[in-house]
Amino acid sequence: MITFAEIMQMEPKLVSTSRSVMTEMIMPNDTNPLHHLMGGNLMRWMDIIGGICAGKHCESHVVTASVDHVSFHEGIEVGEVITLTAQVTRAFNTSVETFVEVHVADIKGHNSRKSNHAYFTFVAVDEKNHRPQKVPGVIPENPEEEKLFESAQRRREVRLVLAGRIKPEEASELIDYFSAFDE
């Protein structure tokens, strides 16, 4: 169990500290009868790279708590190469949100395009009891990271409302966000 003193000593980390990249070539056994990558295989790889990124940030094992806003913009074909990039967007008490992007290219690295993205939430757990543990904060380094950091609180509240863990009227970020449209 982590002590209060250890929590106070946790230094927030730069987003770049845990950014992770993974590359895969799409093989026939990864595809459906139309020779396109099966969505479940892509989600598995996204979960793996998101977990690696979150684990590096937390310096502990992590477990997947939620996946949201998965997009499948276009099919990925046999022989194409995907590059998955994950970064921590924000840390909460015992969890971190990661943003995973997927880019596709041919084997030569040409015709690169963004094909998919998703947000994953991971909970850090201690090795001994597998209980949630505190995580270090996140320091965004550029405007894009700052935007992801700021919007992470709204995404978290949406997840909590949908899971029934908070009532919509308790979601202060959502209330503030939607009240701006009333003005």
MDAnalysis code that builds the backbone (N, CA, C; Angstrom):
import MDAnalysis as mda
import numpy as np

u = mda.Universe.empty(549, n_residues=183, atom_resindex=np.repeat(np.arange(183), 3), trajectory=True)
u.add_TopologyAttr("name", ["N", "CA", "C"] * 183)
u.add_TopologyAttr("resid", np.arange(1, 184))
u.add_TopologyAttr("resname", ["MET", "ILE", "THR", "PHE", "ALA", "GLU", "ILE", "MET", "GLN", "MET", "GLU", "PRO", "LYS", "LEU", "VAL", "SER", "THR", "SER", "ARG", "SER", "VAL", "MET", "THR", "GLU", "MET", "ILE", "MET", "PRO", "ASN", "ASP", "THR", "ASN", "PRO", "LEU", "HIS", "HIS", "LEU", "MET", "GLY", "GLY", "ASN", "LEU", "MET", "ARG", "TRP", "MET", "ASP", "ILE", "ILE", "GLY", "GLY", "ILE", "CYS", "ALA", "GLY", "LYS", "HIS", "CYS", "GLU", "SER", "HIS", "VAL", "VAL", "THR", "ALA", "SER", "VAL", "ASP", "HIS", "VAL", "SER", "PHE", "HIS", "GLU", "GLY", "ILE", "GLU", "VAL", "GLY", "GLU", "VAL", "ILE", "THR", "LEU", "THR", "ALA", "GLN", "VAL", "THR", "ARG", "ALA", "PHE", "ASN", "THR", "SER", "VAL", "GLU", "THR", "PHE", "VAL", "GLU", "VAL", "HIS", "VAL", "ALA", "ASP", "ILE", "LYS", "GLY", "HIS", "ASN", "SER", "ARG", "LYS", "SER", "ASN", "HIS", "ALA", "TYR", "PHE", "THR", "PHE", "VAL", "ALA", "VAL", "ASP", "GLU", "LYS", "ASN", "HIS", "ARG", "PRO", "GLN", "LYS", "VAL", "PRO", "GLY", "VAL", "ILE", "PRO", "GLU", "ASN", "PRO", "GLU", "GLU", "GLU", "LYS", "LEU", "PHE", "GLU", "SER", "ALA", "GLN", "ARG", "ARG", "ARG", "GLU", "VAL", "ARG", "LEU", "VAL", "LEU", "ALA", "GLY", "ARG", "ILE", "LYS", "PRO", "GLU", "GLU", "ALA", "SER", "GLU", "LEU", "ILE", "ASP", "TYR", "PHE", "SER", "ALA", "PHE", "ASP", "GLU"])
u.atoms.positions = np.array([
    [0.846, -1.192, 0.000],
    [0.000, 0.000, 0.000],
    [0.881, 1.241, 0.000],
    [0.548, 2.171, -0.823],
    [1.302, 3.408, -0.924],
    [0.938, 4.325, 0.249],
    [1.929, 4.980, 0.813],
    [1.683, 5.845, 1.966],
    [1.384, 7.264, 1.511],
    [0.829, 8.046, 2.414],
    [0.534, 9.451, 2.122],
    [1.814, 10.201, 1.769],
    [2.899, 9.907, 2.477],
    [4.176, 10.568, 2.202],
    [4.647, 10.269, 0.780],
    [4.447, 9.022, 0.325],
    [4.848, 8.651, -1.032],
    [3.995, 9.384, -2.066],
    [2.702, 9.537, -1.767],
    [1.811, 10.266, -2.669],
    [2.286, 11.704, -2.805],
    [2.658, 12.319, -1.703],
    [3.093, 13.707, -1.716],
    [4.407, 13.870, -2.490],
    [5.194, 12.796, -2.574],
    [6.468, 12.868, -3.289],
    [6.311, 12.609, -4.787],
    [5.127, 12.160, -5.213],
    [4.917, 11.874, -6.634],
    [5.009, 13.153, -7.438],
    [5.905, 13.156, -8.373],
    [6.069, 14.298, -9.264],
    [5.205, 14.072, -10.500],
    [4.507, 15.099, -10.962],
    [3.791, 14.951, -12.231],
    [4.800, 14.694, -13.343],
    [4.334, 14.042, -14.406],
    [5.220, 13.672, -15.514],
    [4.781, 14.350, -16.805],
    [5.755, 14.639, -17.642],
    [5.483, 15.171, -18.968],
    [4.790, 14.103, -19.807],
    [3.921, 14.517, -20.705],
    [3.235, 13.583, -21.596],
    [4.253, 12.744, -22.366],
    [5.313, 13.368, -22.835],
    [6.314, 12.664, -23.651],
    [7.031, 11.551, -22.904],
    [7.027, 11.585, -21.580],
    [7.725, 10.582, -20.787],
    [7.188, 9.177, -21.044],
    [5.905, 9.062, -21.282],
    [5.312, 7.729, -21.432],
    [4.734, 7.473, -22.827],
    [4.876, 8.433, -23.740],
    [4.346, 8.218, -25.104],
    [4.907, 6.908, -25.638],
    [4.054, 6.116, -26.272],
    [4.448, 4.791, -26.748],
    [3.988, 4.587, -28.183],
    [4.791, 3.824, -28.939],
    [4.503, 3.572, -30.349],
    [4.658, 2.075, -30.618],
    [3.746, 1.537, -31.434],
    [3.770, 0.125, -31.798],
    [3.420, 0.020, -33.280],
    [4.075, -0.888, -33.978],
    [3.825, -1.070, -35.403],
    [3.466, -2.524, -35.678],
    [2.481, -2.719, -36.535],
    [2.046, -4.057, -36.928],
    [1.799, -4.083, -38.426],
    [2.112, -5.216, -39.053],
    [1.729, -5.431, -40.454],
    [0.470, -6.287, -40.441],
    [-0.500, -5.932, -41.262],
    [-1.756, -6.665, -41.311],
    [-1.556, -7.925, -42.143],
    [-1.750, -9.054, -41.498],
    [-1.572, -10.357, -42.122],
    [-2.945, -10.985, -42.394],
    [-3.003, -11.998, -43.274],
    [-4.295, -12.614, -43.610],
    [-5.084, -13.115, -42.396],
    [-4.396, -13.656, -41.391],
    [-5.121, -14.168, -40.219],
    [-5.682, -13.055, -39.324],
    [-5.378, -11.785, -39.614],
    [-5.912, -10.643, -38.867],
    [-7.180, -10.087, -39.501],
    [-7.572, -10.641, -40.664],
    [-8.618, -10.012, -41.457],
    [-9.908, -10.819, -41.544],
    [-10.937, -10.144, -42.045],
    [-12.238, -10.774, -42.294],
    [-12.269, -11.290, -43.745],
    [-13.383, -11.882, -44.191],
    [-13.447, -12.389, -45.570],
    [-13.267, -11.326, -46.658],
    [-13.415, -10.047, -46.303],
    [-13.196, -8.966, -47.266],
    [-11.741, -8.501, -47.298],
    [-10.880, -9.186, -46.528],
    [-9.442, -8.885, -46.435],
    [-9.164, -7.545, -45.757],
    [-10.077, -7.147, -44.877],
    [-9.878, -5.951, -44.053],
    [-9.613, -6.384, -42.614],
    [-8.793, -5.626, -41.923],
    [-8.484, -5.903, -40.519],
    [-9.768, -5.981, -39.702],
    [-9.896, -7.020, -38.889],
    [-11.058, -7.135, -38.009],
    [-10.935, -6.112, -36.881],
    [-12.058, -5.449, -36.586],
    [-12.073, -4.407, -35.561],
    [-11.594, -4.897, -34.209],
    [-11.918, -6.127, -33.862],
    [-11.492, -6.679, -32.569],
    [-9.985, -6.794, -32.463],
    [-9.333, -7.154, -33.565],
    [-7.863, -7.223, -33.550],
    [-7.259, -5.840, -33.362],
    [-7.833, -4.851, -34.052],
    [-7.335, -3.484, -33.887],
    [-7.546, -3.014, -32.455],
    [-8.712, -3.297, -31.886],
    [-8.971, -2.871, -30.498],
    [-7.991, -3.539, -29.535],
    [-7.654, -4.796, -29.788],
    [-6.687, -5.493, -28.930],
    [-5.347, -4.770, -28.952],
    [-4.866, -4.439, -30.163],
    [-3.585, -3.744, -30.263],
    [-3.655, -2.362, -29.625],
    [-4.793, -1.678, -29.784],
    [-4.958, -0.361, -29.169],
    [-4.929, -0.484, -27.642],
    [-5.553, -1.522, -27.118],
    [-5.560, -1.762, -25.676],
    [-4.145, -2.049, -25.183],
    [-3.396, -2.827, -25.937],
    [-2.017, -3.154, -25.544],
    [-1.162, -1.893, -25.493],
    [-1.157, -1.091, -26.566],
    [-0.288, 0.095, -26.573],
    [-0.760, 1.124, -25.547],
    [-2.076, 1.257, -25.373],
    [-2.589, 2.155, -24.335],
    [-2.159, 1.710, -22.950],
    [-2.187, 0.386, -22.713],
    [-1.762, -0.164, -21.419],
    [-0.279, 0.001, -21.172],
    [0.520, -0.159, -22.215],
    [1.968, 0.057, -22.080],
    [2.236, 1.509, -21.692],
    [1.587, 2.422, -22.395],
    [1.752, 3.857, -22.133],
    [1.329, 4.191, -20.697],
    [0.148, 3.722, -20.300],
    [-0.358, 3.993, -18.948],
    [0.554, 3.378, -17.889],
    [1.022, 2.159, -18.139],
    [1.916, 1.501, -17.184],
    [3.230, 2.245, -17.018],
    [3.771, 2.772, -18.124],
    [4.998, 3.561, -18.039],
    [4.758, 4.820, -17.210],
    [3.609, 5.465, -17.439],
    [3.314, 6.688, -16.691],
    [3.161, 6.396, -15.201],
    [2.422, 5.345, -14.880],
    [2.118, 5.020, -13.481],
    [3.235, 4.256, -12.786],
    [4.164, 3.716, -13.581],
    [5.221, 2.849, -13.056],
    [4.629, 1.695, -12.264],
    [3.564, 1.115, -12.830],
    [2.906, -0.036, -12.193],
    [2.091, -0.778, -13.241],
    [1.573, -1.914, -12.835],
    [0.634, -2.613, -13.699],
    [-0.650, -1.801, -13.759],
    [-1.341, -1.896, -14.885],
    [-2.613, -1.208, -15.049],
    [-3.629, -2.192, -15.613],
    [-4.905, -1.900, -15.369],
    [-5.990, -2.691, -15.939],
    [-6.918, -1.748, -16.696],
    [-7.492, -2.247, -17.774],
    [-8.398, -1.439, -18.581],
    [-9.696, -1.227, -17.833],
    [-10.113, 0.013, -17.685],
    [-11.363, 0.334, -16.998],
    [-12.466, 0.688, -17.988],
    [-12.113, 1.369, -19.084],
    [-13.129, 1.732, -20.069],
    [-12.473, 2.091, -21.391],
    [-13.281, 2.004, -22.425],
    [-12.883, 2.414, -23.769],
    [-14.024, 3.261, -24.296],
    [-13.717, 4.433, -24.814],
    [-14.790, 5.230, -25.398],
    [-14.321, 5.977, -26.631],
    [-15.313, 6.331, -27.394],
    [-15.144, 7.058, -28.642],
    [-14.183, 6.339, -29.584],
    [-14.445, 5.058, -29.808],
    [-13.661, 4.319, -30.787],
    [-14.185, 4.689, -32.161],
    [-13.304, 5.059, -33.051],
    [-13.714, 5.411, -34.406],
    [-13.102, 4.422, -35.384],
    [-13.880, 4.045, -36.376],
    [-13.388, 3.210, -37.466],
    [-13.708, 3.970, -38.751],
    [-12.769, 4.790, -39.207],
    [-13.010, 5.666, -40.357],
    [-12.982, 4.918, -41.683],
    [-12.112, 3.932, -41.797],
    [-11.983, 3.223, -43.063],
    [-11.330, 1.876, -42.826],
    [-11.516, 0.972, -43.789],
    [-10.922, -0.350, -43.676],
    [-9.407, -0.307, -43.808],
    [-8.765, -1.280, -43.185],
    [-7.315, -1.439, -43.270],
    [-7.085, -2.797, -43.925],
    [-6.319, -2.806, -44.993],
    [-6.203, -4.004, -45.820],
    [-4.968, -4.842, -45.508],
    [-5.036, -6.112, -45.927],
    [-3.903, -7.031, -45.802],
    [-2.669, -6.383, -46.419],
    [-1.536, -6.497, -45.730],
    [-0.273, -5.971, -46.237],
    [0.012, -4.541, -45.834],
    [-1.007, -3.821, -45.357],
    [-0.751, -2.456, -44.897],
    [-0.083, -2.508, -43.521],
    [0.578, -1.435, -43.182],
    [1.288, -1.330, -41.906],
    [0.604, -0.264, -41.074],
    [0.299, -0.618, -39.824],
    [-0.311, 0.361, -38.932],
    [0.688, 0.768, -37.857],
    [0.628, 2.032, -37.500],
    [1.426, 2.559, -36.406],
    [0.459, 3.105, -35.381],
    [0.524, 2.550, -34.176],
    [-0.343, 2.963, -33.083],
    [0.484, 3.818, -32.132],
    [-0.025, 4.984, -31.797],
    [0.659, 5.896, -30.879],
    [-0.271, 6.188, -29.718],
    [0.257, 6.055, -28.510],
    [-0.542, 6.312, -27.309],
    [0.140, 7.358, -26.450],
    [-0.682, 8.217, -25.842],
    [-0.165, 9.199, -24.900],
    [-1.172, 9.380, -23.775],
    [-0.661, 9.637, -22.585],
    [-1.534, 9.930, -21.452],
    [-2.071, 11.334, -21.641],
    [-3.393, 11.492, -21.509],
    [-3.990, 12.816, -21.647],
    [-4.189, 13.483, -20.292],
    [-4.513, 12.656, -19.278],
    [-4.759, 13.213, -17.944],
    [-4.729, 12.095, -16.916],
    [-4.324, 12.449, -15.707],
    [-4.337, 11.512, -14.591],
    [-5.387, 11.963, -13.589],
    [-6.058, 10.988, -13.015],
    [-7.045, 11.275, -11.979],
    [-6.515, 10.673, -10.671],
    [-7.319, 10.217, -9.802],
    [-6.866, 9.709, -8.517],
    [-6.050, 8.417, -8.672],
    [-6.675, 7.385, -9.221],
    [-6.007, 6.100, -9.415],
    [-6.029, 5.668, -10.886],
    [-6.469, 6.553, -11.757],
    [-6.591, 6.188, -13.169],
    [-5.952, 7.219, -14.078],
    [-5.673, 6.775, -15.302],
    [-5.176, 7.669, -16.334],
    [-5.979, 7.416, -17.602],
    [-6.186, 8.490, -18.367],
    [-6.808, 8.368, -19.671],
    [-5.697, 8.419, -20.706],
    [-5.752, 7.519, -21.688],
    [-4.810, 7.561, -22.794],
    [-5.569, 7.790, -24.089],
    [-4.921, 8.477, -25.018],
    [-5.455, 8.705, -26.355],
    [-4.610, 7.869, -27.299],
    [-5.266, 6.996, -28.062],
    [-4.561, 6.117, -28.994],
    [-4.980, 6.484, -30.412],
    [-3.995, 6.764, -31.252],
    [-4.239, 7.063, -32.662],
    [-3.617, 5.965, -33.511],
    [-4.292, 5.653, -34.625],
    [-3.790, 4.647, -35.551],
    [-3.594, 5.299, -36.918],
    [-2.393, 5.153, -37.452],
    [-2.087, 5.614, -38.806],
    [-1.746, 4.399, -39.659],
    [-2.155, 4.449, -40.918],
    [-1.952, 3.351, -41.854],
    [-1.085, 3.836, -43.005],
    [-0.207, 2.959, -43.488],
    [0.609, 3.260, -44.665],
    [0.909, 1.960, -45.398],
    [1.412, 2.085, -46.611],
    [1.868, 0.876, -47.301],
    [3.241, 0.507, -46.739],
    [3.783, -0.610, -47.193],
    [5.047, -1.118, -46.639],
    [6.209, -0.144, -46.839],
    [6.116, 0.703, -47.842],
    [7.174, 1.688, -48.108],
    [7.024, 2.936, -47.246],
    [5.938, 3.005, -46.489],
    [5.686, 4.188, -45.662],
    [4.969, 5.288, -46.408],
    [4.506, 4.989, -47.616],
    [3.787, 5.978, -48.432],
    [2.291, 5.916, -48.154],
    [1.596, 6.931, -48.601],
    [0.131, 7.006, -48.482],
    [-0.339, 6.911, -47.026],
    [0.386, 7.532, -46.128],
    [0.037, 7.495, -44.710],
    [-1.249, 8.284, -44.460],
    [-2.111, 7.707, -43.642],
    [-3.365, 8.362, -43.295],
    [-3.791, 7.920, -41.902],
    [-4.501, 8.816, -41.216],
    [-5.060, 8.459, -39.913],
    [-6.319, 7.636, -40.171],
    [-6.414, 6.510, -39.484],
    [-7.582, 5.660, -39.721],
    [-8.474, 5.504, -38.503],
    [-7.927, 5.556, -37.313],
    [-8.721, 5.279, -36.124],
    [-8.164, 6.017, -34.916],
    [-9.019, 6.150, -33.898],
    [-8.561, 6.640, -32.599],
    [-9.560, 6.216, -31.524],
    [-9.122, 6.267, -30.276],
    [-9.990, 5.944, -29.139],
    [-9.348, 6.480, -27.866],
    [-10.192, 6.610, -26.857],
    [-9.733, 6.967, -25.509],
    [-9.899, 5.735, -24.628],
    [-8.839, 5.399, -23.906],
    [-8.856, 4.274, -22.970],
    [-8.593, 4.817, -21.571],
    [-9.253, 4.243, -20.592],
    [-8.968, 4.578, -19.193],
    [-8.400, 3.342, -18.527],
    [-7.285, 3.531, -17.838],
    [-6.619, 2.443, -17.130],
    [-6.510, 2.799, -15.651],
    [-6.649, 1.798, -14.800],
    [-6.482, 1.971, -13.360],
    [-5.164, 1.324, -12.963],
    [-4.345, 2.061, -12.226],
    [-3.079, 1.528, -11.724],
    [-3.359, 0.628, -10.530],
    [-2.695, -0.521, -10.491],
    [-2.882, -1.455, -9.369],
    [-1.529, -1.842, -8.782],
    [-1.532, -2.093, -7.479],
    [-0.292, -2.521, -6.834],
    [-0.058, -4.002, -7.140],
    [1.210, -4.400, -7.131],
    [1.562, -5.772, -7.495],
    [1.089, -6.798, -6.481],
    [1.111, -6.448, -5.210],
    [0.819, -7.425, -4.170],
    [-0.664, -7.779, -4.090],
    [-1.525, -6.777, -3.960],
    [-2.957, -7.023, -3.741],
    [-3.835, -6.706, -4.949],
    [-3.224, -6.170, -5.989],
    [-3.968, -5.770, -7.204],
    [-5.074, -4.769, -6.889],
    [-4.812, -3.907, -5.930],
    [-5.755, -2.863, -5.528],
    [-5.352, -1.556, -6.203],
    [-6.332, -0.680, -6.497],
    [-5.997, 0.614, -7.103],
    [-5.001, 1.401, -6.270],
    [-4.118, 2.089, -6.959],
    [-3.131, 2.934, -6.269],
    [-3.068, 4.298, -6.936],
    [-2.580, 5.266, -6.204],
    [-2.467, 6.649, -6.683],
    [-1.520, 6.719, -7.883],
    [-1.792, 7.692, -8.741],
    [-0.972, 7.865, -9.936],
    [-0.421, 9.290, -9.994],
    [0.736, 9.465, -10.645],
    [1.277, 10.824, -10.780],
    [0.459, 11.650, -11.764],
    [0.507, 12.950, -11.615],
    [-0.181, 13.862, -12.515],
    [0.478, 13.920, -13.879],
    [-0.118, 14.702, -14.768],
    [0.356, 14.838, -16.146],
    [0.625, 16.312, -16.436],
    [1.706, 16.583, -17.152],
    [2.036, 17.944, -17.576],
    [1.994, 17.990, -19.108],
    [0.967, 18.639, -19.677],
    [0.930, 18.796, -21.135],
    [2.079, 19.691, -21.593],
    [2.601, 19.413, -22.797],
    [3.771, 20.138, -23.288],
    [3.498, 21.047, -24.476],
    [2.318, 20.952, -25.074],
    [2.021, 21.787, -26.239],
    [0.515, 22.034, -26.296],
    [0.056, 22.904, -27.173],
    [-1.378, 23.237, -27.228],
    [-2.289, 22.024, -27.498],
    [-1.855, 21.098, -28.343],
    [-2.670, 19.911, -28.614],
    [-2.834, 19.063, -27.354],
    [-1.736, 18.864, -26.629],
    [-1.793, 18.093, -25.379],
    [-2.623, 18.821, -24.325],
    [-2.525, 20.146, -24.301],
    [-3.319, 20.944, -23.364],
    [-4.814, 20.787, -23.661],
    [-5.175, 20.773, -24.928],
    [-6.572, 20.599, -25.330],
    [-7.092, 19.224, -24.892],
    [-6.293, 18.172, -25.121],
    [-6.681, 16.823, -24.682],
    [-6.799, 16.767, -23.160],
    [-5.875, 17.437, -22.469],
    [-5.886, 17.476, -21.003],
    [-7.172, 18.132, -20.495],
    [-7.504, 19.289, -21.049],
    [-8.689, 20.032, -20.603],
    [-9.975, 19.265, -20.882],
    [-10.084, 18.647, -22.042],
    [-11.321, 17.945, -22.395],
    [-11.452, 16.589, -21.713],
    [-10.379, 16.088, -21.113],
    [-10.416, 14.783, -20.437],
    [-11.395, 14.779, -19.268],
    [-11.525, 15.884, -18.569],
    [-12.455, 15.936, -17.426],
    [-13.894, 15.734, -17.899],
    [-14.275, 16.341, -19.021],
    [-15.624, 16.138, -19.567],
    [-15.832, 14.680, -19.970],
    [-14.839, 14.106, -20.659],
    [-14.961, 12.702, -21.060],
    [-15.115, 11.807, -19.841],
    [-14.384, 12.118, -18.776],
    [-14.473, 11.321, -17.545],
    [-15.875, 11.427, -16.949],
    [-16.417, 12.627, -16.912],
    [-17.766, 12.792, -16.359],
    [-18.802, 12.059, -17.204],
    [-18.658, 12.087, -18.515],
    [-19.579, 11.333, -19.377],
    [-19.494, 9.848, -19.040],
    [-18.273, 9.321, -18.906],
    [-18.106, 7.902, -18.559],
    [-18.785, 7.583, -17.230],
    [-18.595, 8.452, -16.243],
    [-19.178, 8.214, -14.919],
    [-20.695, 8.300, -14.944],
    [-21.254, 9.234, -15.713],
    [-22.713, 9.341, -15.843],
    [-23.256, 8.089, -16.526],
    [-22.641, 7.692, -17.637],
    [-23.113, 6.515, -18.367],
    [-22.995, 5.239, -17.546],
    [-21.998, 5.181, -16.668],
    [-21.821, 4.010, -15.806],
    [-22.733, 4.055, -14.581],
    [-23.453, 5.155, -14.405],
    [-24.333, 5.293, -13.258],
    [-23.617, 5.591, -11.956],
    [-22.356, 6.017, -12.037],
    [-21.585, 6.312, -10.825],
    [-21.813, 7.730, -10.322],
    [-22.267, 8.643, -11.214],
    [-22.694, 9.973, -10.782],
    [-23.958, 10.328, -11.552],
    [-24.716, 11.250, -10.990],
    [-25.927, 11.727, -11.655],
    [-25.548, 12.854, -12.613],
    [-26.310, 13.013, -13.704],
    [-25.973, 14.075, -14.667],
    [-25.837, 15.453, -14.013],
    [-26.674, 15.744, -13.025],
    [-26.599, 17.067, -12.390],
    [-25.338, 17.246, -11.537],
    [-24.615, 16.154, -11.267],
    [-23.359, 16.243, -10.515],
    [-22.150, 16.449, -11.426],
    [-22.363, 16.372, -12.715],
    [-21.281, 16.487, -13.688],
    [-21.021, 17.957, -13.997],
    [-20.271, 18.624, -13.141],
    [-20.067, 20.075, -13.241],
    [-19.428, 20.499, -14.563],
    [-18.459, 19.727, -15.071],
    [-17.821, 20.074, -16.345],
    [-18.827, 20.025, -17.482],
    [-19.714, 19.049, -17.457],
    [-20.730, 18.942, -18.511],
    [-21.737, 20.075, -18.412],
    [-22.130, 20.398, -17.195],
    [-23.078, 21.496, -16.992],
    [-22.477, 22.797, -17.512],
    [-21.207, 23.070, -17.149],
    [-20.524, 24.276, -17.622],
    [-20.402, 24.284, -19.131],
    [-20.077, 23.120, -19.701],
    [-19.880, 23.008, -21.142],
    [-21.183, 23.312, -21.881],
    [-22.291, 22.668, -21.476],
    [-23.543, 22.861, -22.180],
    [-24.206, 24.192, -21.883],
    [-23.933, 24.791, -20.728],
    [-24.512, 26.088, -20.424],
    [-23.945, 27.171, -21.335],
    [-22.754, 26.956, -21.870],
    [-22.152, 27.923, -22.786],
    [-22.984, 28.034, -24.073],
    [-23.713, 26.962, -24.429],
    [-24.540, 26.986, -25.631],
    [-25.844, 27.763, -25.390],
    [-26.237, 27.921, -24.136],
    [-27.457, 28.635, -23.803],
    [-27.287, 30.143, -23.897],
    [-26.057, 30.608, -23.891],
    [-25.791, 32.054, -23.866],
    [-25.933, 32.675, -25.236],
])
